[in-house]
Amino acid sequence: MEDLSINGGFAEHENQLSVHHDAVNNTSHILDFLLFSSPMDDIFTCLLTWTTNISRRFINFVENLVLQDVYRCREGSIALSSMYCTENSNSGLRQRSSSEQEGEFLANTDSRIIKTNNCRQLRRDVPFIYQGLMFPVFALRLTWRLVMAPWRCSFYHLKRMQAQVFSIVSRMERTLRGSSDDIGWLQCTPGMAPVEDGTTRFLELLEAIRNGEHTLPNSFVYLLVPGLFSNHGPLYFVATKRFFSRMGLACHIAKIHSEASVEHNAWELKQYIEELYWGSGKRVMLLGHSKGGVDSAAALSIYWSELENKVAGLALVQSPYGGSPIASDTLREGQIADKETRRIMELLICKTIKGDMRALEDLTYEKRKEFVMKHKLPEGIPLISFSSEAMVAPGVLATLTQIAHAEVPRLPFLKFGSSEFDNVSGLRHHVPIVIPVSAAMAVCALHLLLRYGEKSDGLVTCRDAEVPGSVVVRPEQKLDHSWMVYSSKKKNPDDPGPTEMCEALLTLLVELGKRKQEVKKDV
């Protein structure tokens, strides 16, 4: 019994120490919660954890008190039963010869049966008493959980609202930031080759061409690569090709699917270049406008080992080699209404034009960074980058139309009953089509200027159009991104046209190739 009391004392002392230790821990948690500030999410989490710990500690405290009494009762009953069993076993082993001894043995046997039954009854009553004492604890735990359920539900909804608010704020920040961190990344990337300014020489060649001096050699095949949506522009590069053909030059327009991806067009251009080279025996001079320049650069970057002796140079005219802020701002993920905008573009490009969505995705800054860092242009090839700035004057913004010319096909089934009209109906006609191209480019250029402070032609910034290691041409004339596609009805005769511009660029590219060959010979 002394051992039991001592053990019980130690158990009580240990329980008191554990309760004191838990109280100290709870106090430290409360102090940490009150002294140190945290965000909204951490505050809600601390409150929920704190209340849960208090409820758990209180229930454990009540359970420990009940269990201590039950364990003491059970230990006492076990001790009594063991003592009675020991005495009865000793008395059962003794052998007595007299009748008194037999009577005493019978009496002890009866008392042993009674006492054993009492021990069993006590053992059966202990769990019942334990269950009866634990019922209020279970009821208290259930009540506490019911009370805490609304608090947990409110905390859950608050956390969900907080996550939604943070998502909206991050989307707004991403939308407002736009492409401000991506424009001009080519100039900021270490290891990129510097550019050379060739504007002065370009203006000299352009003036000589306008005075009738044409020096393009006939030793090359000139391949013109149109840009995005060129399949819907019937006169794209047509005037330039006719002018070169009159001079006796071999000039071709690449018939590629402009709405396809960059890698797909690069493979088609590689096949096109090889076909022209094997058919004529002359090297090819490439001039690509907009996405056509990106496709041409991709063909040289990927298949240079096969095209090294077949390509003489590349001129990129208003090409988004570094990327386009318009494409990136339209397809950027994580901004406001990004899914809706993407669905609209998929409807326009994939369903209406029957193109590939990757044609626009490949012009974003993310895709261009990945491609340029993976496929770099060869160092020995002559390169020219042409960038321009659109006019954003109020007069241009107020001009909502520009005149483009489209060819109407021959309609042989139309008969007007007059020989004069019948002869006219058999010819092709240039019908003026009103297109607000100039005003749209001016609005886009003004938007990029006000939002990012960058000069552009309406779709491509000047810095993103400059290819590392190339000769850069920055004309003084205000030209938007579509100056090569359409021809204005109110054209100023003093301004050079697209044909003269292309001839000057190719002439400068030929001179640059000769200079590189001389440098190789000297080395």
C-alpha positions in Angstrom: 0.0 0.0 0.0 2.9 2.3 0.7 4.2 1.6 -2.8 0.9 2.4 -4.3 0.7 5.7 -2.4 4.2 6.6 -3.4 3.5 5.7 -7.0 0.3 7.6 -6.9 2.1 10.6 -5.5 4.7 10.5 -8.2 2.0 10.2 -10.9 0.2 13.1 -9.4 3.4 15.1 -9.3 4.2 14.2 -13.0 0.7 15.2 -14.0 1.1 18.5 -12.3 4.4 19.0 -14.0 2.9 18.2 -17.4 0.0 20.5 -16.8 2.4 23.3 -15.7 4.6 22.6 -18.8 1.5 22.8 -21.1 0.5 26.0 -19.5 3.9 27.5 -20.1 3.8 26.4 -23.7 0.4 27.9 -24.1 1.6 31.1 -22.5 4.6 31.2 -24.9 2.3 30.7 -27.9 0.0 33.5 -26.7 3.0 35.8 -26.2 4.4 35.0 -29.6 0.9 35.7 -31.1 0.6 39.0 -29.3 4.1 40.4 -29.6 4.9 39.5 -33.2 2.8 40.9 -36.0 2.0 38.7 -39.0 0.0 38.9 -42.2 -3.8 38.3 -42.3 -3.4 34.6 -43.3 -1.0 34.0 -40.4 -3.3 35.7 -37.9 -6.3 33.5 -38.9 -4.1 30.4 -38.7 -2.7 31.4 -35.2 -6.3 32.1 -33.9 -7.5 28.7 -35.1 -4.5 26.9 -33.7 -4.7 28.7 -30.4 -8.4 27.9 -29.8 -7.9 24.3 -30.9 -4.9 23.9 -28.4 -7.0 25.4 -25.6 -9.9 23.0 -26.2 -7.6 20.0 -26.5 -5.6 20.9 -23.3 -8.9 21.4 -21.3 -10.3 18.1 -22.4 -7.0 16.3 -21.7 -7.0 17.9 -18.2 -10.5 16.6 -17.4 -9.7 13.2 -18.8 -6.5 13.0 -16.6 -8.4 13.8 -13.5 -11.0 11.1 -14.2 -8.4 8.5 -15.3 -6.4 9.0 -12.1 -9.4 8.1 -9.9 -10.3 5.1 -12.0 -6.7 3.8 -12.1 -6.5 4.1 -8.3 -9.7 2.2 -7.9 -8.6 -0.5 -10.2 -5.2 -0.8 -8.6 -6.8 -1.2 -5.1 -9.2 -3.9 -6.4 -6.4 -5.8 -8.1 -4.2 -5.7 -4.9 -7.1 -7.0 -2.8 -7.9 -9.8 -5.2 -4.3 -10.8 -5.4 -4.0 -10.9 -1.6 -7.1 -13.0 -1.2 -6.0 -15.4 -3.9 -2.6 -15.8 -2.2 -4.2 -16.6 1.1 -6.6 -19.1 -0.4 -3.9 -20.8 -2.4 -1.8 -21.2 0.7 -4.7 -22.6 2.7 -5.6 -24.9 -0.2 -2.1 -26.5 -0.2 -2.2 -27.3 3.5 -3.3 -30.9 4.4 -5.1 -31.4 7.6 -6.1 -34.7 9.1 -8.6 -33.5 11.7 -12.2 -32.7 11.2 -11.6 -29.1 12.4 -9.1 -28.6 9.7 -11.6 -29.9 7.1 -14.3 -27.6 8.4 -12.0 -24.7 8.4 -10.9 -25.6 4.8 -14.6 -25.6 3.7 -15.2 -22.3 5.4 -12.1 -20.8 3.7 -13.2 -22.2 0.4 -16.7 -20.6 0.7 -15.1 -17.3 1.7 -12.7 -17.5 -1.2 -15.6 -18.1 -3.6 -17.5 -15.1 -2.2 -14.5 -12.8 -2.3 -13.6 -14.0 -5.8 -17.1 -13.1 -6.9 -16.8 -9.7 -5.3 -13.5 -9.1 -7.2 -15.1 -10.0 -10.5 -18.1 -7.8 -9.8 -15.7 -4.9 -9.0 -13.9 -5.5 -12.2 -17.1 -5.4 -14.1 -18.2 -2.3 -12.4 -15.0 -0.3 -13.0 -15.5 0.0 -16.8 -19.1 1.0 -16.2 -18.1 3.7 -13.7 -15.4 4.8 -16.2 -17.9 5.1 -19.0 -20.3 7.0 -16.8 -17.6 9.4 -15.8 -16.4 9.9 -19.4 -19.8 10.7 -20.7 -19.7 14.3 -19.6 -16.3 14.6 -21.2 -17.6 13.3 -24.5 -20.6 15.6 -24.3 -18.3 18.6 -23.5 -16.0 17.7 -26.5 -19.0 17.4 -28.8 -20.4 20.8 -27.5 -17.0 22.4 -28.0 -16.8 21.1 -31.6 -20.2 22.4 -32.4 -19.3 25.8 -31.0 -16.0 25.8 -32.9 -17.6 24.8 -36.2 -19.0 28.3 -37.1 -15.6 29.8 -36.2 -13.8 27.4 -38.5 -16.3 28.0 -41.3 -15.9 31.8 -40.9 -12.1 31.4 -40.9 -12.3 29.2 -44.0 -14.4 31.8 -45.9 -12.1 34.6 -44.8 -9.1 32.8 -46.0 -10.8 32.1 -49.3 -11.8 35.7 -49.7 -8.2 36.7 -48.9 -6.9 34.4 -51.6 -9.3 35.8 -54.1 -8.3 39.4 -53.2 -4.6 38.5 -53.5 -5.3 36.8 -56.9 -7.1 39.9 -58.2 -4.4 42.2 -57.0 -1.7 40.1 -58.6 -3.6 40.0 -61.9 -4.0 43.7 -61.8 -0.3 44.3 -61.1 0.7 41.9 -63.9 -1.7 43.6 -66.3 -0.5 47.1 -65.4 3.2 46.0 -65.6 2.7 44.5 -69.1 5.9 44.3 -71.1 7.8 47.0 -69.3 10.4 44.5 -68.1 10.8 42.8 -71.5 11.1 45.5 -74.1 14.7 45.8 -75.2 15.9 42.7 -73.5 18.3 41.9 -76.3 20.4 45.0 -75.5 20.4 44.1 -71.8 21.5 40.5 -72.2 25.2 40.0 -71.6 27.1 38.3 -74.4 25.0 39.8 -77.3 27.0 41.3 -80.1 26.8 45.1 -80.6 25.1 46.7 -83.5 26.5 49.1 -86.2 24.7 52.1 -87.4 24.3 52.1 -91.2 21.6 54.8 -91.6 23.9 57.3 -93.3 25.1 54.8 -96.0 21.5 53.7 -96.5 20.3 57.2 -97.2 23.1 57.7 -99.7 22.2 54.6 -101.6 18.5 55.5 -101.5 19.2 58.9 -102.9 21.3 57.4 -105.7 18.5 54.9 -106.5 16.0 57.7 -106.8 18.3 59.4 -109.2 18.4 56.3 -111.5 21.5 54.5 -110.2 20.7 50.9 -109.8 23.7 48.7 -108.8 22.1 45.5 -107.6 24.1 42.6 -109.2 22.5 39.8 -111.1 24.7 37.2 -109.4 22.2 36.6 -106.6 18.6 35.3 -106.3 16.5 37.8 -104.3 13.9 36.1 -102.1 11.2 38.3 -100.5 9.5 36.7 -97.4 6.2 38.3 -96.4 4.9 38.6 -92.8 1.9 37.6 -90.8 -1.4 37.4 -92.6 0.3 37.9 -96.0 -1.9 35.3 -97.6 -4.7 37.8 -97.3 -2.8 40.6 -99.0 -2.8 39.9 -102.7 -0.3 42.7 -103.6 2.2 42.0 -100.8 5.7 42.5 -102.4 4.2 42.3 -105.9 5.3 45.8 -107.0 8.8 45.1 -105.7 9.1 41.8 -107.6 7.9 43.4 -110.9 10.4 46.3 -110.5 13.2 43.8 -109.9 12.1 41.7 -112.9 12.2 44.7 -115.2 15.8 45.3 -114.1 16.6 41.7 -115.1 17.0 40.4 -111.6 15.8 37.0 -110.4 13.3 37.8 -107.7 10.8 35.5 -106.0 8.1 35.8 -103.3 8.2 33.0 -100.8 4.8 31.2 -100.9 4.6 30.0 -97.3 1.7 29.8 -94.9 2.3 33.0 -93.0 -0.1 32.0 -90.2 2.0 28.9 -89.3 4.6 28.6 -86.5 8.1 29.9 -86.8 9.7 26.5 -86.9 7.3 25.3 -89.5 8.0 28.2 -91.8 11.8 27.9 -91.1 11.6 24.3 -92.6 9.6 25.5 -95.6 12.1 28.4 -96.2 15.0 26.0 -96.0 13.4 23.9 -98.7 12.6 27.0 -100.8 16.2 28.2 -100.6 17.7 24.9 -101.6 15.3 24.7 -104.5 16.3 28.2 -105.8 20.0 27.5 -105.3 20.0 24.2 -107.2 17.8 25.6 -109.9 19.8 28.7 -110.6 23.3 28.0 -109.1 23.2 31.4 -107.4 23.2 32.2 -103.7 20.1 33.7 -102.2 19.6 37.1 -100.7 16.8 37.2 -98.1 14.6 40.1 -97.3 11.9 39.4 -94.7 9.2 41.8 -93.5 7.7 41.5 -90.0 7.2 37.8 -89.1 8.9 37.0 -92.5 12.2 38.3 -91.1 11.7 36.1 -87.9 11.0 33.0 -90.1 14.1 33.7 -92.2 16.3 34.2 -89.2 15.0 30.9 -87.7 15.8 29.1 -90.9 19.4 30.3 -90.9 19.7 29.6 -87.1 18.4 26.0 -87.3 19.7 24.9 -90.7 22.9 26.9 -91.1 25.0 23.9 -91.6 23.0 23.1 -94.7 22.5 26.7 -95.9 26.0 28.1 -95.2 27.1 28.2 -98.9 23.6 28.9 -100.3 22.6 32.2 -98.5 24.5 35.5 -99.0 22.7 37.7 -96.5 19.5 38.6 -94.6 17.7 41.9 -94.2 15.0 42.1 -91.5 12.5 44.8 -92.0 10.4 45.8 -88.9 10.8 42.2 -87.6 10.0 41.5 -83.9 13.2 39.6 -83.5 13.1 40.3 -79.7 9.3 40.0 -79.5 6.3 42.2 -79.8 4.6 44.0 -76.9 1.2 43.8 -78.7 1.5 40.0 -78.9 2.7 39.6 -75.4 0.1 41.9 -73.9 -2.6 40.0 -75.7 -1.6 36.5 -74.8 0.1 37.0 -71.4 -1.2 34.5 -68.8 -2.1 35.6 -65.3 -3.5 39.0 -66.3 -7.1 40.2 -66.3 -9.4 38.5 -68.9 -6.5 36.4 -70.2 -8.7 33.4 -71.0 -11.3 35.5 -72.8 -8.7 37.3 -74.9 -7.1 34.0 -75.9 -10.5 32.6 -76.9 -11.1 35.6 -79.1 -7.7 35.3 -80.8 -8.2 31.6 -81.3 -11.5 32.3 -83.0 -9.9 34.9 -85.3 -6.8 33.0 -86.2 -7.8 29.4 -86.0 -11.4 29.4 -87.0 -11.7 32.5 -89.3 -8.3 32.6 -91.0 -7.6 28.9 -90.6 -4.1 29.5 -89.2 -2.1 28.3 -86.3 -2.2 30.0 -82.9 1.5 29.4 -82.5 2.1 32.0 -85.2 1.2 34.7 -82.7 2.5 32.9 -79.7 6.0 32.7 -81.3 6.1 36.5 -81.4 5.7 37.0 -77.6 8.7 37.9 -75.5 8.7 34.6 -73.6 8.8 32.5 -76.8 11.4 34.7 -78.5 13.7 34.6 -75.5 13.5 30.8 -75.4 14.2 30.5 -79.2 17.0 33.1 -79.4 18.9 31.7 -76.5 18.6 28.2 -78.0 19.2 29.0 -81.7 21.5 31.9 -82.3 22.3 33.5 -85.7 25.6 32.5 -87.3 28.3 35.1 -86.9 29.6 35.2 -90.5 26.4 36.1 -92.3 25.7 39.7 -93.3 22.7 41.1 -91.4 20.7 44.3 -91.6 18.0 45.4 -89.2 15.5 48.1 -90.4 13.3 49.8 -87.7 11.0 52.8 -88.1 8.7 55.0 -86.1 5.1 55.6 -86.8 3.6 59.1 -86.9 1.3 59.9 -84.0 0.3 63.4 -84.9 -3.3 64.4 -84.4 -3.8 64.6 -88.2 -2.9 61.0 -88.6 -5.1 59.9 -85.8 -8.0 61.8 -87.3 -7.4 60.1 -90.7 -9.4 57.0 -90.5 -8.8 55.6 -94.0 -6.0 54.6 -96.2 -6.4 53.4 -99.7 -5.2 49.9 -100.5 -5.5 48.2 -103.9 -6.8 44.7 -104.5 -7.2 42.8 -107.7 -10.7 41.6 -108.6 -10.5 38.4 -110.6 -12.0 38.1 -114.1 -15.7 37.5 -114.2 -16.4 35.8 -117.6 -20.0 35.1 -116.8 -21.0 38.7 -116.7 -22.5 40.0 -120.0 -23.7 43.5 -120.2 -24.9 43.4 -123.8 -22.4 46.0 -125.0 -19.0 45.3 -126.6 -17.4 48.0 -124.6 -18.5 46.7 -121.2 -17.8 43.1 -122.3 -14.2 44.0 -123.1 -13.8 45.7 -119.7 -15.4 42.8 -117.9 -12.7 40.5 -119.2 -9.9 42.5 -117.6 -8.6 42.6 -114.1 -9.4 45.8 -112.2 -7.7 47.6 -109.3 -10.5 48.4 -107.0 -9.8 50.8 -104.1 -10.7 49.3 -100.7 -11.0 51.6 -97.7 -8.9 50.3 -94.8 -8.2 52.3 -91.6 -4.7 50.9 -91.4 -2.8 54.2 -90.8 -5.1 55.3 -88.0 -4.9 51.9 -86.3 -1.1 51.9 -86.5 -1.0 55.4 -85.1 -3.2 54.5 -82.2 -1.1 51.5 -81.3 2.1 53.5 -81.6 0.7 56.2 -79.3 -0.4 53.6 -76.8 3.1 52.1 -76.7 4.6 55.5 -76.4 2.4 56.6 -73.5 2.5 53.3 -71.6 6.1 52.2 -72.0 7.8 55.3 -73.4 9.0 53.3 -76.4 9.1 54.4 -80.1 7.5 51.9 -82.4 5.9 51.4 -85.8 2.7 50.5 -84.1 3.4 46.8 -83.5 7.2 46.4 -83.0 9.4 48.7 -80.9 12.6 50.0 -82.4 14.7 48.3 -79.8 13.1 44.9 -80.4 13.7 45.1 -84.1 17.5 45.5 -83.8 19.2 42.2 -84.2 22.5 41.8 -82.3 25.5 41.9 -84.6 23.6 43.5 -87.5 23.9 46.9 -89.3 20.9 49.0 -88.0 19.0 51.3 -90.4 16.9 54.0 -88.7 15.3 56.2 -91.4 14.1 59.7 -90.6 10.8 59.1 -92.5 7.8 58.2 -90.4 6.7 54.7 -91.4 4.2 52.5 -89.7 4.3 48.7 -89.8 2.1 48.4 -92.9 3.9 50.9 -95.1 5.2 48.1 -97.3 1.8 46.4 -97.7 -0.5 49.2 -98.9 0.0 52.3 -101.1 -1.7 55.5 -100.2 -3.8 57.5 -102.6 -2.4 60.7 -101.3 1.2 59.6 -101.6 3.8 62.3 -101.4 6.0 62.1 -104.6 9.0 63.3 -102.6 8.9 60.3 -100.3 10.5 57.0 -101.4 8.3 54.0 -101.9 8.6 50.5 -100.7 10.3 49.3 -103.9 13.1 51.9 -103.6 13.5 51.1 -99.9 13.9 47.4 -100.5 16.4 48.0 -103.3 18.5 50.3 -101.1 18.4 47.7 -98.3 19.5 44.8 -100.6 22.2 47.1 -102.1 23.6 47.8 -98.6 23.4 44.1 -97.8 25.5 43.3 -100.9 28.1 45.8 -99.9 28.2 44.4 -96.4 28.8 40.9 -97.8 31.7 42.1 -99.9 33.2 43.8 -96.9 33.0 40.6 -94.8 34.6 38.6 -97.6 37.5 41.1 -97.7 38.0 40.8 -94.0 38.1 37.0 -94.3 40.7 37.2 -97.0 42.9 39.6 -94.9 42.7 37.2 -92.0 
